[in-house]
Amino acid sequence: MMVDVNKLKGKIYEAGMTIPGLARRMNISPSTLYRKLERNGEGLLVKDVDKIISIVDISDDDITPIFFTQLVA
């Protein structure tokens, strides 16, 4: 799964949250969430994505562009 981390961070900030604040709501440490977001979100599990979508209230239209991107060289 390739995540557009910049778009995700934008949605988090639009929701009035921070990465550490989101991590606390996910019941994980901020450093764990930062680590999961490294390398285009390769460390995120499906359950993490589900929690993020729910907590940040990401719309259906934004899910695919954020969480299922492909990098083109």
Order of alpha helices (4+ residues) and beta strands (2+ residues): alpha-alpha-alpha-alpha-alpha
